[in-house]
Structures are given as structure tokens and as C-alpha cells.
Amino acid sequence: MCVTLAIFITATNAQTSAKFKASSTVPVANLHVSKIHVSELPPLHINGNSAQAHTQGLLVHQNGFFVTARRDDVNPRRSLLLWLQCNPKVQKENCCMSKKSWTKVWDITPTSQPVNWSGILDHPGGFDSDGENLWIPISQSRRSGKTMLRKFSIRSLIDKGDATPSDSIIINDHIGAVAVSHTPKRLFAANWDTMIAYELSADAKLIQHYKRNMFIQNLPNWSIAVQDWKVHKGFLVASGLDKSSKILGSHPRSVIQLINAKTRKISAELRLPRRELGNFAREGMAVFDGHIWLLPDDLKEENKLYRFQFNELLKLRGEGLRLKN
């Protein structure tokens, strides 16, 4: 099944959201590096050979870790979905250390696309689950690219090793990350650098789209480029890089924000330290078992997974820490 969702942006209809009040304060804190735990993921081997892929999205599930990535060491490049079977809730570090290889690596590059599209769909994005399915955007690797948003049954992936999509939605924009809300049933999609955010119904109907400065109701100068986001207990947990020109190039840009999915107001913001290899929030992020999990680096022979307590973000809602205007 394939549904076409044609989205065209104009100066007029891009700001059709309701008028809202300008600035209010958002509690902000810096996460200390000592709060972050590190574990290892298996090396990336495909058909017995070492491979390399550019990480995009992460989902931590009771049945293990799912990762989307673009394989970059082949031509043409390919969209991958990886699965590491384990139970992160009871194992955590040992879940990763005891595994010598990924349980499954699927090539999910679409084999067909509209005839007027040029360029392969080699760029999977940040993704989410509705409890039964993974919703994965697969795009062309350019800002003006197109996207197929595809739905994959988790049960089919785990039980049968079958990565045949059960549904496809065509979107005329590069979608870098998708989050799924259960109540109400909504899909939130962010395009390249989150210049535009989309709100869709579960049956692929466009409900609303917002320019960056219109999406967050209590922070009109919202400047995060979402890399991955998830809906968790009524909150949109957004992970990405702060693109504000006020931040110097050498300073950390990694941000995790807690956004009320109904009101689109930020409740709290956590800023992460910078690593030697770059920013923590530059690629995959997941929420599971009271932790926020991060996978910032390309997949290769050595792969590190990071996590910290979700409460580091939640507790800011009741504390008068540094306020952002």
C-alpha cells in the first residue's frame, strides 16, 4: 500500500498554525559528563566483511536495539536497518558486551519510486514505534530530497526476519526524523535541519505544518535541528543540535528538549557536554527503561552507545534552574 502525501510550502500556508504568545521561560541545565554511561555495540560486518555506515536513528526496545544507517562504503549507498537482539531492561551493559555481531542487517532501500524522482533513497532517518510497527523515513541524501515514510511490522522483523514494509507514504520533502504519538494518534516529522515540522494523522493526512519559529509555542526563536525524536508519555523528546548563531563553534551544541506533544510547549531543556569526537546528540536517540540512549557515531569496528537517566531531564520541570528566554 502506498499513499501519496503531496506537501507544498508557500509563504502563506506555512504559518497557518494558531497565533500564540511570544516568549516565556524554559528551565535549562547542563548535564555533567559523569552522569553518562558508556557501553559497546558489536562491530558492523556485512556478509562476513567489515563495513561502515552513517548512523541516523536509534530505537531501544524490549527485544533489543534497532538502528537505521546509510551504508557509505558501497556505490550506490544503501539504507540499512539493524537489529541487535537482547533485553536492555535487565542487561544494559552486558546486553551489548555479550553480543559479537548484529542479529540482523536489512537493506531497506526502496526498489521503486515515482518516475519523476531523481536519486536513490539511501538516507534513512530518525524513527519511532507505535508499539507494533517501526515508522522509518527513507529519503534522498540532499536538502531538497523526497521521502518514503515506511511502516515495518516489528513482529515480522523479529519472528520472520522479514523487512517488507506494510505501508508507504510519499512526502515531497527530506524528512530527517519521525516521532509517533499514541494519544492523539499523530506523526511528527522534521525536515532537514527542522526548518519545517509536520503534524500528520496516522493515515497519512496532513494536519498541519509549521515553520521553525512557529512550532514551539513558548520559544519563537527555537533553533534546534532535530536528529531523532520520540514521543514518550505525552512528551515529544527531541534530540539534536542547537543551530543558534549565538553559540561559538567550539562550544557544545547537543540539546535534549522535553516538549508537551499537545501544547507544543517546551517543559525543560538539557544541554550535553561536548566529546572529543563531536556532539552527543548529532544522530540517534531513544527513550527506554528510564534512560535516554544516544548513538552519535558512524557504525564500524568499534561502536559506543551512551545513556543517562531520563530523570535528569524530568526533574527540571520542578526546579528553578537557569532560565532560557
C-alpha positions as CSV (number, residue, x, y, z in Angstrom):
1,M,0.0,0.0,0.0
2,C,1.4,3.4,-0.9
3,V,-0.2,6.7,-0.1
4,T,1.0,9.9,-1.7
5,L,1.1,12.9,0.6
6,A,2.0,16.0,-1.5
7,I,3.3,18.8,0.6
8,F,4.0,22.2,-0.9
9,I,5.2,25.1,1.2
10,T,4.2,28.6,0.5
11,A,4.8,31.8,2.5
12,T,1.1,32.0,3.3
13,N,0.1,28.5,4.3
14,A,3.3,27.7,6.1
15,Q,2.1,29.8,9.0
16,T,-1.4,28.5,9.4
17,S,-1.0,27.5,13.0
18,A,-2.9,29.4,15.6
19,K,-1.5,32.6,16.9
20,F,0.3,32.2,20.2
21,K,2.1,34.2,22.8
22,A,5.7,35.1,22.4
23,S,8.5,34.2,24.8
24,S,8.2,32.5,28.2
25,T,10.9,30.9,30.3
26,V,12.2,27.4,29.8
27,P,14.2,25.7,32.6
28,V,17.7,24.7,31.3
29,A,20.5,22.7,32.8
30,N,23.9,21.3,31.7
31,L,24.4,17.5,32.1
32,H,27.8,16.6,33.6
33,V,29.8,14.0,31.8
34,S,30.0,11.9,34.9
35,K,26.2,11.2,34.5
36,I,26.7,9.5,31.1
37,H,27.3,5.7,31.0
38,V,29.1,4.0,28.1
39,S,28.6,0.5,26.6
40,E,29.7,-1.2,23.4
41,L,27.8,-2.3,20.4
42,P,29.1,-5.1,18.0
43,P,31.2,-4.2,15.0
44,L,29.4,-3.8,11.7
45,H,30.1,-6.7,9.5
46,I,28.0,-7.5,6.3
47,N,28.3,-10.8,4.6
48,G,31.4,-11.5,6.7
49,N,33.2,-8.4,5.8
50,S,33.9,-5.2,7.7
51,A,31.5,-2.4,6.7
52,Q,30.9,1.3,7.5
53,A,27.6,3.1,7.8
54,H,26.5,6.6,8.8
55,T,24.2,6.3,11.9
56,Q,20.8,8.0,11.6
57,G,18.3,6.7,14.1
58,L,18.0,4.6,17.3
59,L,15.2,2.8,19.0
60,V,15.6,0.7,22.2
61,H,13.0,-2.0,22.6
62,Q,12.3,-4.8,25.0
63,N,13.6,-7.1,22.2
64,G,16.8,-5.2,21.7
65,F,18.3,-2.3,19.7
66,F,17.1,-1.1,16.3
67,V,19.3,1.3,14.3
68,T,18.9,3.0,10.9
69,A,22.1,3.9,9.0
70,R,23.2,4.8,5.5
71,R,25.9,2.4,4.2
72,D,28.7,4.6,2.8
73,D,31.3,2.1,1.8
74,V,29.5,0.9,-1.4
75,N,28.3,2.7,-4.5
76,P,25.4,3.3,-4.7
77,R,25.0,3.9,-1.0
78,R,22.2,1.9,0.8
79,S,19.6,2.4,3.5
80,L,20.1,-0.1,6.4
81,L,18.1,-1.3,9.3
82,L,20.0,-3.2,12.0
83,W,18.7,-5.2,15.0
84,L,20.6,-6.5,18.0
85,Q,18.6,-9.0,19.9
86,C,18.7,-8.7,23.7
87,N,16.7,-7.3,26.7
88,P,18.2,-3.9,27.6
89,K,15.9,-3.6,30.6
90,V,17.6,-6.4,32.5
91,Q,21.1,-6.5,30.9
92,K,22.1,-3.0,29.8
93,E,25.9,-3.1,29.5
94,N,26.0,-6.9,29.3
95,C,23.3,-6.8,26.6
96,C,25.8,-5.3,24.3
97,M,29.1,-6.8,25.5
98,S,27.8,-10.4,25.2
99,K,27.0,-10.0,21.5
100,K,29.7,-10.4,18.9
101,S,27.6,-9.4,15.9
102,W,24.3,-7.8,14.9
103,T,21.4,-10.2,14.9
104,K,20.1,-8.9,11.6
105,V,21.1,-6.3,9.0
106,W,18.4,-5.5,6.4
107,D,18.8,-3.4,3.2
108,I,15.6,-1.3,3.3
109,T,16.5,0.8,0.2
110,P,13.2,1.2,-1.8
111,T,13.4,-0.7,-5.0
112,S,10.9,1.5,-6.7
113,Q,9.9,5.2,-6.5
114,P,8.0,7.8,-8.6
115,V,9.4,8.1,-12.1
116,N,9.9,11.8,-11.7
117,W,12.3,11.4,-8.7
118,S,16.0,11.5,-9.4
119,G,18.4,9.9,-7.0
120,I,18.3,6.8,-4.8
121,L,16.6,6.8,-1.4
122,D,19.7,6.0,0.5
123,H,19.1,8.1,3.7
124,P,17.0,6.5,6.5
125,G,16.3,8.9,9.3
126,G,15.4,9.1,13.0
127,F,12.4,6.8,13.6
128,D,9.9,5.7,16.2
129,S,7.4,2.9,17.0
130,D,3.7,2.8,17.5
131,G,4.0,-0.3,19.6
132,E,3.6,-2.7,16.8
133,N,5.4,-1.1,13.9
134,L,8.5,1.0,13.2
135,W,7.9,4.2,11.2
136,I,11.1,4.9,9.2
137,P,11.6,7.8,6.8
138,I,13.8,6.9,3.8
139,S,15.0,10.0,1.9
140,Q,17.3,11.2,-0.8
141,S,20.6,12.5,0.6
142,R,20.0,16.1,-0.1
143,R,18.2,19.0,1.5
144,S,15.6,19.2,-1.3
145,G,15.2,15.5,-1.5
146,K,12.0,13.4,-1.3
147,T,11.0,10.8,1.2
148,M,9.2,7.5,1.5
149,L,7.9,7.1,5.1
150,R,7.6,3.3,5.6
151,K,6.0,1.2,8.2
152,F,7.6,-2.1,9.2
153,S,6.0,-4.7,11.4
154,I,8.2,-5.4,14.5
155,R,6.8,-8.9,14.8
156,S,7.6,-9.7,11.2
157,L,11.1,-8.3,11.6
158,I,11.8,-10.3,14.8
159,D,9.9,-13.6,14.1
160,K,10.4,-13.9,10.3
161,G,13.3,-11.7,9.5
162,D,11.0,-10.0,7.0
163,A,11.6,-6.3,6.3
164,T,8.8,-5.9,3.8
165,P,7.0,-2.6,4.5
166,S,3.3,-2.8,5.2
167,D,2.7,0.8,4.2
168,S,4.4,3.6,2.4
169,I,3.7,7.4,2.4
170,I,5.3,9.6,-0.2
171,I,6.4,13.1,1.1
172,N,7.8,15.8,-1.1
173,D,10.4,16.9,1.4
174,H,13.5,15.4,3.0
175,I,12.3,14.0,6.3
176,G,15.1,13.5,8.8
177,A,13.2,12.3,11.8
178,V,9.7,10.9,12.7
179,A,8.0,10.5,16.1
180,V,4.8,8.7,16.8
181,S,2.1,9.9,19.3
182,H,-0.5,7.4,20.6
183,T,-2.9,9.9,22.2
184,P,-3.9,11.5,20.0
185,K,-2.7,9.4,17.1
186,R,-0.2,11.6,15.3
187,L,3.1,11.5,13.4
188,F,5.5,14.4,13.9
189,A,8.1,14.8,11.2
190,A,11.1,17.1,11.0
191,N,12.7,18.0,7.7
192,W,16.3,18.8,7.0
193,D,17.6,21.0,9.9
194,T,14.0,21.2,11.1
195,M,13.3,24.3,9.1
196,I,9.7,22.8,8.9
197,A,7.9,20.4,11.2
198,Y,4.9,18.4,10.1
199,E,2.0,17.0,12.0
200,L,0.3,14.1,10.3
201,S,-2.6,11.8,11.1
202,A,-1.8,8.0,11.4
203,D,-3.5,7.5,8.0
204,A,-1.1,10.0,6.3
205,K,-3.3,13.1,6.2
206,L,-1.5,16.4,6.7
207,I,-2.9,18.1,9.8
208,Q,-0.5,21.0,10.0
209,H,2.9,22.2,9.1
210,Y,4.9,24.8,10.8
211,K,8.0,26.9,10.1
212,R,10.7,26.5,12.7
213,N,9.7,29.7,14.5
214,M,6.1,28.7,14.7
215,F,6.3,25.1,16.0
216,I,7.2,25.7,19.6
217,Q,4.6,27.9,21.3
218,N,6.7,29.2,24.2
219,L,10.0,29.7,22.3
220,P,9.7,31.5,19.0
221,N,13.5,31.5,18.5
222,W,13.6,27.7,18.7
223,S,16.8,26.8,16.9
224,I,17.3,23.0,17.3
225,A,17.9,20.8,14.2
226,V,16.3,17.6,15.3
227,Q,18.3,14.5,14.6
228,D,16.0,12.0,16.3
229,W,12.9,12.4,18.4
230,K,10.4,10.1,20.2
231,V,7.0,10.5,21.9
232,H,7.2,9.3,25.5
233,K,4.2,9.5,27.9
234,G,2.7,12.6,26.2
235,F,6.0,14.3,25.7
236,L,7.9,14.8,22.4
237,V,11.5,14.2,23.4
238,A,13.7,16.0,20.8
239,S,17.4,15.4,20.4
240,G,19.5,17.5,18.1
241,L,22.0,20.3,17.6
242,D,21.4,23.9,18.5
243,K,21.9,25.9,15.3
244,S,21.8,29.3,17.0
245,S,24.4,31.7,15.7
246,K,25.0,32.8,19.4
247,I,26.9,29.6,20.1
248,L,30.6,29.6,19.3
249,G,31.9,26.9,17.0
250,S,33.9,25.2,19.8
251,H,31.1,25.1,22.3
252,P,28.7,22.1,22.7
253,R,25.5,22.2,20.7
254,S,23.9,19.0,21.8
255,V,20.4,19.5,23.3
256,I,17.6,17.3,24.6
257,Q,14.3,19.0,24.9
258,L,11.1,17.9,26.6
259,I,8.1,19.2,24.6
260,N,4.4,18.7,25.5
261,A,3.0,16.9,22.4
262,K,-0.4,18.6,22.7
263,T,0.5,22.1,23.5
264,R,3.9,22.1,21.7
265,K,5.5,24.0,24.7
266,I,9.0,23.1,26.0
267,S,8.9,22.0,29.6
268,A,12.7,21.5,30.0
269,E,16.0,21.6,28.2
270,L,19.1,19.6,28.9
271,R,22.5,20.6,27.3
272,L,25.0,17.9,26.9
273,P,28.8,18.2,27.1
274,R,31.0,18.0,24.0
275,R,33.0,14.9,23.4
276,E,36.4,14.7,21.7
277,L,34.7,13.1,18.7
278,G,31.9,15.7,18.5
279,N,28.4,16.2,19.8
280,F,26.4,13.6,21.7
281,A,23.1,14.5,20.0
282,R,24.2,14.5,16.4
283,E,22.5,11.3,15.4
284,G,20.4,8.5,17.1
285,M,18.4,8.9,20.3
286,A,16.0,6.7,22.1
287,V,14.0,6.6,25.4
288,F,13.6,3.3,27.2
289,D,13.6,2.0,30.8
290,G,14.1,5.3,32.5
291,H,17.1,6.3,30.3
292,I,17.9,8.4,27.3
293,W,20.1,6.5,24.9
294,L,22.4,8.1,22.3
295,L,24.3,6.7,19.3
296,P,26.2,9.6,17.9
297,D,28.9,8.0,15.7
298,D,29.2,6.1,12.5
299,L,29.0,2.3,12.7
300,K,32.3,0.5,12.1
301,E,34.5,-1.9,14.0
302,E,34.2,-0.1,17.4
303,N,30.8,1.3,18.3
304,K,29.9,3.1,21.5
305,L,26.4,3.6,23.0
306,Y,25.7,6.2,25.6
307,R,22.9,6.6,28.2
308,F,21.9,8.7,31.1
309,Q,18.9,8.9,33.5
310,F,15.7,10.3,31.9
311,N,15.1,11.9,35.3
312,E,18.0,14.4,34.6
313,L,15.6,16.0,32.2
314,L,12.3,15.4,34.0
315,K,13.4,16.9,37.3
316,L,14.0,20.3,35.6
317,R,10.2,20.8,35.3
318,G,10.1,21.4,39.1
319,E,13.3,23.3,39.6
320,G,14.1,27.0,39.1
321,L,17.4,26.4,37.4
322,R,18.9,28.6,34.7
323,L,16.1,30.1,32.6
324,K,16.1,30.5,28.9
325,N,14.2,33.4,27.4
